[in-house]
Amino acid sequence: MSIAAGIDIGSLSTEVVIVQNNQITSQVISATGSNSKKASEESFNKALDKAGVQKEEVGYIVSTGYGRVATPFADKQITEITCHAKGMYYLNPDMRTVIDIGGQDSKAIKLAPDGTVEDFIMNDKCAAGTGRFLEVMASALEVELEEFVDIGKRQGEQVPVTSMCTVFAESEVVSLIGQGYAKEKIIRGLIDSIGERTETMADRVQIEPPIAMSGGVAKNKAVVTALENRSGENIFVPKEPQTVGALGAALLAEQFIAKSRAN
């Protein structure tokens, strides 16, 4: 029996996936909060309970993400680039590009036919277009994030938002509201700007279809649609895009188990 775990500690959320014999047995998504170590421990225990296994039964644990070093009980830390590639290849081996947009960073990963990383680019210096960016913009517009997403999916006129820096974009949005522009037009402008910026980033790794999205922002159908419109390609979004990194970490952990047994 092979039981392995993957833990992805992001700036906003922590995900844990337990796999057994190459099958997902449980997955958990929790808020990271101010204590990454505590979040990883609590999320791991929740995933264990959900899977119905004891910690001692887990043969190997891989941590990844922003706070991967804050998981002292992990056997190994692996970058999120490798883990997202591994997780997405497991879910859909046809994919050749993965666009991952998380809480405070974004990345585009080009995959080789065997699922290994061929090239990648990562933006971790600016929160533009990330989950945090969307939260700040929704707050500036005084709308719930769910309403923000719903409006962003609709067709209609938009007001271009030129700033993508979170601070400057927030000021620009407040200014546009003051000028009397409708919130719906501003939201559509913001979503289109996110699509443009993400496409520009992805093009730097010579984006190749089929394209997939992972990370929490992949749940935002307005952003996915904006990217589809700009790329002219259908984008594959797995059932739970937020756990792709943790899944990849768990699958890699399972490989370490198999390797140790072979030796």
C-alpha positions, 0 to 999 in steps of 0.5 A, spaced: 500 500 500 502 506 497 500 513 501 503 519 499 501 527 501 502 533 497 502 540 501 501 546 497 502 552 502 500 559 498 500 566 500 492 566 501 490 558 501 493 552 503 491 545 499 493 538 501 492 532 497 492 525 499 494 519 494 494 512 495 496 507 489 496 513 484 489 515 486 486 521 490 483 519 496 482 526 499 483 533 498 483 539 502 483 547 501 484 552 507 486 559 508 493 560 510 492 566 515 498 569 518 501 562 520 504 558 514 506 552 519 500 552 523 496 552 516 500 546 513 499 542 520 491 543 520 490 542 513 494 536 513 490 533 519 484 535 516 486 531 509 488 525 513 481 525 517 478 525 510 482 520 507 481 515 513 488 514 514 493 515 520 499 520 519 504 514 520 501 510 514 503 516 510 510 514 506 512 520 504 510 528 504 512 533 499 511 540 500 511 546 495 508 553 494 510 560 497 511 557 504 513 550 503 519 551 507 514 552 513 512 545 513 517 541 518 514 535 517 515 534 510 520 529 507 522 534 501 520 541 498 519 541 491 518 548 486 511 549 484 513 549 477 514 542 477 508 540 482 503 544 477 506 541 471 506 534 474 499 535 477 496 537 470 499 532 466 496 527 471 489 530 470 490 531 462 496 529 459 494 532 452 496 539 455 502 543 453 501 549 456 499 551 464 497 558 466 497 558 474 494 564 477 494 564 485 493 568 490 499 573 489 503 570 483 502 568 476 506 563 472 506 560 465 509 553 464 510 550 457 510 542 458 514 537 453 509 531 451 512 527 457 509 532 462 516 535 464 517 542 464 520 545 458 520 552 459 516 557 464 516 564 466 513 566 473 511 573 476 512 573 483 514 581 483 507 584 482 500 581 484 497 584 478 491 579 475 492 574 481 487 573 487 489 578 491 488 583 485 481 581 484 479 582 491 482 589 492 478 591 485 472 588 488 473 592 494 474 598 491 468 597 487 464 595 493 461 589 490 462 582 492 467 578 488 462 573 486 458 579 483 465 581 480 465 575 476 458 575 474 459 582 471 465 580 468 462 574 464 457 579 460 458 582 454 458 589 453 462 596 453 468 596 457 472 602 460 480 600 459 484 600 466 491 602 464 494 600 470 495 593 473 499 595 479 494 593 484 495 600 488 495 604 482 489 600 479 485 601 485 486 608 485 485 608 477 478 605 479 476 609 484 478 615 479 473 612 474 468 611 479 468 618 481 468 620 473 461 617 473 463 610 469 458 604 471 461 599 475 459 594 470 464 597 464 470 598 469 469 591 471 469 588 464 475 593 463 479 590 469 477 583 466 480 584 459 486 587 462 488 581 466 487 577 460 491 581 456 497 581 461 496 574 462 497 572 455 503 577 454 506 573 460 504 566 457 507 568 450 514 569 453 514 562 453 511 561 446 505 558 448 502 552 445 495 549 445 492 545 448 492 550 454 490 549 461 489 553 467 490 551 475 490 556 481 484 559 484 483 564 479 482 559 474 475 558 478 473 565 475 470 564 469 470 571 467 478 571 467 478 564 463 473 567 458 478 573 457 484 568 456 480 564 451 478 570 447 485 573 446 488 566 445 483 563 440 483 557 444 479 553 449 482 552 455 481 546 460 480 547 467 480 541 471 474 540 476 478 543 482 484 547 479 486 550 486 489 543 488 493 542 482 500 543 485 498 539 491 496 533 487 503 534 483 507 534 490 503 528 492 504 524 486 512 526 486 511 523 493 509 517 491 514 516 486 519 517 492 516 511 495 516 507 489 524 509 488 526 507 495 522 500 495 526 499 488 532 500 492 
